[in-house]
């Protein structure tokens, strides 16, 4: 978790107004999270922090590529991502319950850790079904692997070698 310390923004010394921050997100970042969907990536994270009297607004722009495993042919490929998100932090002593869009900062807090937010934004942006031939990728699935999977699944052979007992049961209809 030490390497995630670099992904925090000390806001106490910042003046009111807009401030820009840039972070590089690579494989070391994803190693810090157990059971991560993404293991490797090359991403750029640009954050615009707008500090106001009662709140801080963070606008995230995360772009680049992450390495995923294709669900069809099991080969690794690079999936492009372009993420735009916003997070609001409010200065308050009481916790604002039931609202994930606003995070409360107490007077004892001095910095905002953005590592968990960036991690969640990236994982939510990953396609539910990862496929080599999604839009934006210039390659097709590995034909050899797909042929092997079809052969092992026994597609046509399974229908030909049906159990004759089932045929007898079908006659009872």
Secondary structure, 3 states (H helix, E strand, C coil): CHHHHHHEEECCCCCCEEEEEEEEECHHHHHCCCCCCCCEEEEEEEEEEEECCCEEEEEEEEEEEEEEECCCCCCEEEEEEEEEEEEEEEECCCCCCCCCCEEEECCCCCEEECHHHHHHHHHHHCCCCCCCCCCCCCCCCCHHHHHHHHHHHCHHHHHHCCCHHHHHHHHCC
